[in-house]
């Protein structure tokens, strides 16, 4: 696979991810952990079918004996699946997505400390500016009586995502001995569904809700997550995390156009700082490496 094709597929991944907010706003009865349960359950069913076709019966025989890296990645997927949907029920789509935008910087820090990759000065500058943008958003949430809890829950997504990308990158560098990381997505879906079911009971989702949550489980999660794991062999973790920022732009636009959820000025300002820092960081990197 060429680098250009890998980038194009990663853009498609972010486009599919970005529909979560606007689809969630169309739900009738399902709320909070029930939304998480059904989305993760449909995701697990789709992944079970797709991975069985791709890997055959050997998938199920070796699932429990998967190496530690696969299980660690699976836990990260479970945290991301759960925290993202819970955060969407607590605060606006824009707040959640902009908070998640710190993912590339957290990934860069993890690459520095765990993969021993040196960070140039502009990476550190971008981290400071983006951190200021997130702090501005959080302070505005407190001042206006908004849901700080929703933004804090959303922080779990980039943290778990950074750990996951670091694990995937380290696994991909093992060469022929690299473990198969695709089952980790299924493990994450199963863990998310099982952990959220007790909190989701009694289930109240209508047939309308179930159809939308099935769409999220299959199209918004299963397919793009499988693609992302495959692309981790072609693209470095920091680059993947930066490309994933397109989800912020796509997601806020969908929520604005499809659900009338106009982002607040504080979110636009704080988010602008985050995105400006990341764009500047990428331009510096391209100039030095190109």
Sine and cosine of phi, psi and omega as CSV:
sin_phi,cos_phi,sin_psi,cos_psi,sin_omega,cos_omega
0.00,0.00,0.75,-0.66,0.03,-1.00
-0.96,0.27,0.34,-0.94,0.01,-1.00
-0.89,0.45,-0.64,0.76,-0.01,-1.00
-0.89,0.45,-0.66,0.75,0.02,-1.00
-0.92,0.38,-0.63,0.78,0.03,-1.00
-0.88,0.47,-0.67,0.74,0.03,-1.00
-0.90,0.44,-0.69,0.73,0.01,-1.00
-0.87,0.49,-0.65,0.76,0.02,-1.00
-0.93,0.37,-0.57,0.82,0.04,-1.00
-0.92,0.39,-0.57,0.82,0.09,-1.00
-0.90,0.44,-0.66,0.75,0.06,-1.00
-0.88,0.48,-0.65,0.76,0.03,-1.00
-0.84,0.54,-0.74,0.68,-0.02,-1.00
-0.91,0.41,-0.57,0.82,0.03,-1.00
-0.90,0.43,-0.67,0.74,0.03,-1.00
-0.93,0.37,-0.66,0.75,0.05,-1.00
-0.86,0.51,-0.58,0.81,-0.19,-0.98
-0.94,0.34,-0.19,0.98,-0.05,-1.00
-0.99,0.16,-0.11,0.99,-0.10,-0.99
-0.86,0.52,-0.73,0.69,-0.08,-1.00
-0.89,0.46,-0.77,0.63,-0.07,-1.00
-0.93,0.37,-0.58,0.81,0.03,-1.00
-0.93,0.36,-0.65,0.76,0.01,-1.00
-0.87,0.50,-0.59,0.81,-0.02,-1.00
-0.94,0.35,-0.18,0.98,0.02,-1.00
-1.00,-0.06,-0.02,1.00,-0.05,-1.00
-0.94,0.33,0.52,-0.85,-0.06,-1.00
-0.99,-0.12,-0.78,0.63,-0.14,-0.99
-0.84,-0.54,-0.51,0.86,-0.05,-1.00
-0.92,0.39,0.69,-0.73,-0.03,-1.00
-0.67,-0.75,0.44,-0.90,0.19,-0.98
0.71,0.71,-0.89,-0.46,-0.13,-0.99
-0.93,0.37,-0.39,0.92,0.07,-1.00
-0.93,0.38,-0.62,0.79,0.07,-1.00
-0.87,0.50,-0.70,0.71,0.02,-1.00
-0.89,0.46,-0.70,0.71,-0.03,-1.00
-0.87,0.50,-0.80,0.61,-0.08,-1.00
-0.91,0.41,-0.66,0.75,0.01,-1.00
-0.89,0.45,-0.70,0.72,0.01,-1.00
-0.93,0.38,-0.60,0.80,0.00,-1.00
-0.91,0.41,-0.72,0.69,0.04,-1.00
-0.91,0.41,-0.59,0.81,0.06,-1.00
-0.88,0.48,-0.71,0.70,-0.01,-1.00
-0.89,0.45,-0.66,0.75,0.02,-1.00
-0.89,0.45,-0.70,0.72,0.00,-1.00
-0.91,0.42,-0.69,0.72,0.00,-1.00
-0.91,0.42,-0.64,0.77,0.02,-1.00
-0.87,0.50,-0.69,0.73,0.01,-1.00
-0.92,0.38,-0.74,0.67,-0.04,-1.00
-0.91,0.42,-0.69,0.72,-0.03,-1.00
-0.95,0.31,-0.50,0.87,0.08,-1.00
-0.91,0.41,-0.64,0.77,0.07,-1.00
-0.91,0.41,-0.65,0.76,-0.07,-1.00
-0.97,0.24,-0.62,0.79,-0.12,-0.99
-0.94,-0.34,-0.33,0.94,-0.02,-1.00
0.98,0.18,-0.16,-0.99,-0.03,-1.00
-0.87,0.50,-0.39,0.92,-0.01,-1.00
-0.87,0.50,-0.42,0.91,0.03,-1.00
-0.84,0.54,-0.74,0.67,-0.09,-1.00
-0.97,0.22,-0.53,0.85,0.02,-1.00
-0.92,0.39,-0.54,0.84,-0.08,-1.00
-0.98,-0.22,0.04,1.00,-0.12,-0.99
-0.89,0.45,-0.75,0.66,-0.03,-1.00
-0.94,0.34,-0.38,0.92,0.01,-1.00
-1.00,-0.08,0.27,0.96,0.01,-1.00
-0.88,0.47,0.56,-0.83,0.00,-1.00
-0.91,0.42,0.22,-0.98,-0.09,-1.00
-0.85,0.53,-0.61,0.80,-0.02,-1.00
-0.87,0.49,-0.62,0.79,0.00,-1.00
-0.92,0.40,-0.68,0.73,0.00,-1.00
-0.93,0.36,-0.62,0.79,0.05,-1.00
-0.89,0.45,-0.69,0.72,0.06,-1.00
-0.88,0.47,-0.64,0.77,0.02,-1.00
-0.88,0.47,-0.66,0.75,0.05,-1.00
-0.89,0.45,-0.64,0.77,0.04,-1.00
-0.88,0.47,-0.69,0.73,0.04,-1.00
-0.87,0.49,-0.66,0.75,-0.01,-1.00
-0.88,0.47,-0.68,0.73,0.03,-1.00
-0.89,0.46,-0.69,0.72,-0.01,-1.00
-0.90,0.44,-0.73,0.69,0.02,-1.00
-0.84,0.55,-0.72,0.69,-0.12,-0.99
-0.96,0.27,-0.78,0.63,-0.08,-1.00
-0.89,0.45,-0.61,0.79,-0.04,-1.00
-0.88,0.47,-0.75,0.66,-0.06,-1.00
-0.95,0.32,-0.61,0.80,0.05,-1.00
-0.90,0.44,-0.67,0.74,0.01,-1.00
-0.88,0.47,-0.62,0.78,0.00,-1.00
-0.90,0.44,-0.46,0.89,0.02,-1.00
-1.00,0.10,-0.16,0.99,-0.04,-1.00
-0.96,-0.26,-0.41,0.91,-0.05,-1.00
-0.51,-0.86,-0.07,-1.00,-0.09,-1.00
-0.97,0.24,0.35,-0.94,0.04,-1.00
-0.86,0.51,-0.68,0.73,-0.03,-1.00
-0.88,0.47,-0.69,0.72,0.02,-1.00
-0.86,0.52,-0.71,0.70,-0.03,-1.00
-0.90,0.44,-0.74,0.67,-0.09,-1.00
-0.93,0.36,-0.63,0.78,0.02,-1.00
-0.93,0.38,-0.63,0.78,0.07,-1.00
-0.87,0.49,-0.64,0.77,0.03,-1.00
-0.92,0.39,-0.28,0.96,-0.05,-1.00
-0.92,0.38,-0.21,0.98,0.06,-1.00
-0.97,0.26,-0.06,1.00,-0.05,-1.00
-0.79,0.62,-0.75,0.66,-0.01,-1.00
-0.87,0.50,-0.59,0.80,-0.02,-1.00
-0.96,0.28,-0.63,0.78,0.07,-1.00
-0.91,0.42,-0.63,0.77,0.04,-1.00
-0.89,0.46,-0.66,0.75,0.03,-1.00
-0.89,0.46,-0.66,0.75,0.04,-1.00
-0.90,0.44,-0.68,0.74,0.01,-1.00
-0.91,0.42,-0.62,0.78,0.05,-1.00
-0.89,0.46,-0.56,0.83,0.02,-1.00
-0.93,0.37,-0.72,0.70,-0.14,-0.99
-1.00,0.04,-0.50,0.87,-0.07,-1.00
-0.97,-0.25,-0.51,0.86,0.04,-1.00
-0.97,-0.23,0.01,1.00,0.05,-1.00
0.87,0.49,0.59,0.81,0.07,-1.00
-1.00,-0.02,0.76,-0.65,0.01,-1.00
-0.96,0.28,0.63,-0.77,0.05,-1.00
-0.96,-0.28,0.80,-0.60,0.07,-1.00
-0.94,0.33,0.18,-0.98,-0.09,-1.00
-0.87,0.49,-0.57,0.82,-0.05,-1.00
-0.94,0.34,-0.43,0.90,0.12,-0.99
-0.90,0.43,-0.69,0.72,0.01,-1.00
-0.91,0.41,-0.62,0.78,0.03,-1.00
-0.89,0.45,-0.68,0.74,0.02,-1.00
-0.89,0.45,-0.63,0.78,0.02,-1.00
-0.88,0.47,-0.67,0.74,-0.01,-1.00
-0.92,0.40,-0.70,0.71,-0.02,-1.00
-0.92,0.40,-0.71,0.70,0.01,-1.00
-0.90,0.44,-0.62,0.78,0.07,-1.00
-0.87,0.49,-0.62,0.79,0.05,-1.00
-0.90,0.44,-0.64,0.77,0.02,-1.00
-0.89,0.45,-0.68,0.73,0.03,-1.00
-0.91,0.40,-0.66,0.75,0.03,-1.00
-0.88,0.48,-0.63,0.77,0.05,-1.00
-0.87,0.49,-0.71,0.71,0.02,-1.00
-0.87,0.49,-0.72,0.69,-0.04,-1.00
-0.90,0.43,-0.67,0.74,-0.01,-1.00
-0.91,0.42,-0.61,0.79,0.03,-1.00
-0.92,0.40,-0.59,0.80,0.05,-1.00
-0.88,0.48,-0.69,0.72,-0.01,-1.00
-0.92,0.40,-0.68,0.73,-0.07,-1.00
-0.91,0.41,-0.57,0.82,-0.06,-1.00
-1.00,-0.09,0.01,1.00,0.00,-1.00
0.97,0.24,0.35,0.94,0.01,-1.00
-0.97,0.25,-0.05,-1.00,-0.05,-1.00
-1.00,0.05,1.00,0.03,0.10,-1.00
-0.90,0.45,-0.54,0.84,0.00,-1.00
-0.85,0.53,-0.67,0.75,0.00,-1.00
-0.87,0.49,-0.67,0.74,0.02,-1.00
-0.93,0.37,-0.61,0.79,0.03,-1.00
-0.92,0.40,-0.65,0.76,0.06,-1.00
-0.89,0.45,-0.63,0.77,0.01,-1.00
-0.89,0.46,-0.47,0.88,0.01,-1.00
-0.88,0.48,-0.44,0.90,0.00,-1.00
-0.90,0.43,-0.44,0.90,-0.05,-1.00
-0.93,0.38,-0.81,0.58,0.02,-1.00
-0.91,0.41,-0.51,0.86,0.04,-1.00
-0.91,0.41,-0.75,0.66,0.04,-1.00
-0.92,0.40,-0.59,0.81,0.02,-1.00
-0.91,0.42,-0.62,0.78,0.02,-1.00
-0.91,0.41,-0.68,0.73,0.06,-1.00
-0.88,0.47,-0.68,0.73,-0.03,-1.00
-0.89,0.46,-0.73,0.69,0.00,-1.00
-0.90,0.43,-0.59,0.81,0.04,-1.00
-0.91,0.42,-0.68,0.73,0.03,-1.00
-0.90,0.43,-0.70,0.72,0.01,-1.00
-0.89,0.46,-0.66,0.75,0.00,-1.00
-0.91,0.42,-0.69,0.73,0.01,-1.00
-0.90,0.43,-0.63,0.78,0.02,-1.00
-0.92,0.40,-0.64,0.77,-0.03,-1.00
-0.92,0.39,-0.41,0.91,-0.01,-1.00
-0.99,0.14,-0.05,1.00,-0.01,-1.00
-0.98,0.19,-0.10,1.00,0.05,-1.00
0.94,0.35,-0.74,-0.68,-0.07,-1.00
-0.93,0.37,-0.36,0.93,0.01,-1.00
-1.00,0.00,0.08,1.00,-0.03,-1.00
-0.89,0.45,0.71,-0.71,0.04,-1.00
-0.95,0.31,0.40,-0.91,0.08,-1.00
-0.97,0.23,0.92,-0.38,-0.10,-0.99
-1.00,-0.01,-0.13,0.99,-0.02,-1.00
-0.88,0.48,-0.64,0.77,0.02,-1.00
-0.87,0.49,-0.34,0.94,0.01,-1.00
-0.87,0.49,-0.55,0.84,0.01,-1.00
-0.91,0.42,-0.66,0.75,0.04,-1.00
-0.92,0.40,-0.68,0.73,0.04,-1.00
-0.85,0.52,-0.69,0.72,0.01,-1.00
-0.88,0.47,-0.68,0.73,0.01,-1.00
-0.89,0.45,-0.68,0.73,0.00,-1.00
-0.91,0.42,-0.69,0.72,0.01,-1.00
-0.89,0.45,-0.66,0.75,0.00,-1.00
-0.90,0.44,-0.71,0.71,-0.02,-1.00
-0.91,0.42,-0.70,0.72,-0.05,-1.00
-0.93,0.38,-0.63,0.78,-0.04,-1.00
-0.96,0.27,-0.48,0.88,-0.04,-1.00
-1.00,0.00,-0.30,0.95,-0.04,-1.00
-0.86,0.51,-0.75,0.66,0.00,-1.00
-0.87,0.50,-0.56,0.83,-0.01,-1.00
-0.98,0.20,-0.34,0.94,-0.02,-1.00
-1.00,0.05,-0.27,0.96,-0.09,-1.00
-0.97,0.26,0.66,-0.75,0.01,1.00
-0.99,0.15,0.57,-0.82,-0.05,-1.00
-0.97,0.24,0.69,-0.72,-0.08,-1.00
-0.79,-0.61,0.06,1.00,-0.09,-1.00
-0.89,0.46,0.68,-0.73,0.07,-1.00
-0.99,0.13,0.13,-0.99,0.06,-1.00
-0.88,0.48,-0.60,0.80,0.06,-1.00
-0.87,0.50,-0.71,0.70,0.02,-1.00
-0.89,0.45,-0.68,0.73,-0.04,-1.00
-0.89,0.46,-0.61,0.79,0.02,-1.00
-0.91,0.41,-0.64,0.77,0.02,-1.00
-0.94,0.34,-0.63,0.77,0.00,-1.00
-0.94,0.34,-0.52,0.86,0.11,-0.99
-0.91,0.41,-0.64,0.76,0.07,-1.00
-0.86,0.51,-0.70,0.71,0.01,-1.00
-0.90,0.43,-0.69,0.73,-0.05,-1.00
-0.90,0.44,-0.62,0.79,-0.07,-1.00
-1.00,-0.02,-0.84,0.55,-0.13,-0.99
-0.99,0.16,-0.64,0.77,-0.07,-1.00
-1.00,0.08,-0.34,0.94,-0.04,-1.00
-0.87,-0.49,-0.89,0.45,-0.17,-0.98
-0.84,0.55,-0.81,0.59,-0.07,-1.00
-0.90,0.43,-0.79,0.61,-0.02,-1.00
-0.91,0.42,-0.55,0.84,0.00,-1.00
-0.94,0.35,-0.61,0.79,0.10,-0.99
-0.88,0.47,-0.68,0.73,0.04,-1.00
-0.88,0.47,-0.65,0.76,-0.05,-1.00
-0.90,0.44,-0.68,0.74,0.02,-1.00
-0.89,0.46,-0.65,0.76,0.04,-1.00
-0.90,0.44,-0.64,0.76,-0.04,-1.00
-0.95,0.31,-0.31,0.95,0.02,-1.00
-0.91,0.42,-0.26,0.96,0.08,-1.00
-0.99,0.17,-0.34,0.94,-0.08,-1.00
-0.97,-0.26,-0.54,0.84,-0.12,-0.99
-0.90,-0.44,0.66,-0.75,0.07,-1.00
-0.91,0.41,0.46,-0.89,-0.07,-1.00
-0.83,0.56,-0.72,0.69,0.01,-1.00
-0.88,0.48,-0.60,0.80,0.01,-1.00
-0.93,0.37,-0.64,0.76,0.04,-1.00
-0.89,0.46,-0.66,0.75,-0.01,-1.00
-0.91,0.42,-0.60,0.80,0.04,-1.00
-0.93,0.38,-0.69,0.73,0.04,-1.00
-0.89,0.45,-0.53,0.85,0.00,-1.00
-0.90,0.44,-0.29,0.96,0.03,-1.00
-0.90,0.44,-0.35,0.94,0.05,-1.00
-0.86,0.51,-0.41,0.91,0.04,-1.00
-0.87,0.50,-0.55,0.84,0.02,-1.00
-0.89,0.46,-0.75,0.66,-0.02,-1.00
-0.91,0.42,-0.76,0.65,0.00,-1.00
-0.88,0.47,-0.72,0.69,-0.09,-1.00
-0.91,0.41,-0.69,0.72,0.03,-1.00
-0.90,0.43,-0.63,0.78,0.01,-1.00
-0.90,0.43,-0.70,0.71,0.03,-1.00
-0.87,0.50,-0.72,0.69,-0.05,-1.00
-0.91,0.42,-0.58,0.81,0.01,-1.00
-0.93,0.36,-0.74,0.67,-0.07,-1.00
-0.98,0.20,-0.61,0.79,-0.12,-0.99
-0.99,-0.10,-0.32,0.95,-0.03,-1.00
-0.77,-0.64,0.06,1.00,0.01,-1.00
0.90,0.43,0.43,0.90,-0.06,-1.00
-1.00,-0.10,1.00,0.07,-0.04,-1.00
-0.97,0.22,0.80,-0.60,-0.02,-1.00
-0.92,0.39,0.57,-0.82,0.03,-1.00
-0.94,0.33,0.34,-0.94,-0.01,-1.00
-0.89,0.46,-0.60,0.80,0.01,-1.00
-0.90,0.44,-0.59,0.81,0.04,-1.00
-0.93,0.37,-0.68,0.73,0.01,-1.00
-0.89,0.45,-0.64,0.77,-0.01,-1.00
-0.94,0.35,-0.77,0.64,0.01,-1.00
-0.89,0.45,-0.67,0.74,0.04,-1.00
-0.91,0.42,-0.58,0.81,0.05,-1.00
-0.88,0.47,-0.65,0.76,0.06,-1.00
-0.88,0.48,-0.71,0.71,-0.02,-1.00
-0.88,0.47,-0.77,0.64,-0.05,-1.00
-0.92,0.39,-0.62,0.79,0.03,-1.00
-0.89,0.46,-0.66,0.75,0.02,-1.00
-0.89,0.46,-0.65,0.76,-0.04,-1.00
-0.96,0.29,-0.62,0.78,0.05,-1.00
-0.91,0.42,-0.70,0.71,0.03,-1.00
-0.88,0.48,-0.66,0.75,0.03,-1.00
-0.87,0.50,-0.68,0.73,-0.01,-1.00
-0.92,0.39,-0.63,0.77,0.00,-1.00
-0.90,0.43,-0.67,0.74,0.05,-1.00
-0.88,0.47,-0.67,0.74,-0.02,-1.00
-0.90,0.43,-0.69,0.72,0.00,-1.00
-0.91,0.42,-0.62,0.78,0.00,-1.00
-0.90,0.43,-0.66,0.75,-0.04,-1.00
-0.96,0.27,-0.56,0.83,-0.05,-1.00
-1.00,-0.04,-0.34,0.94,-0.06,-1.00
-1.00,-0.09,0.00,0.00,0.00,0.00
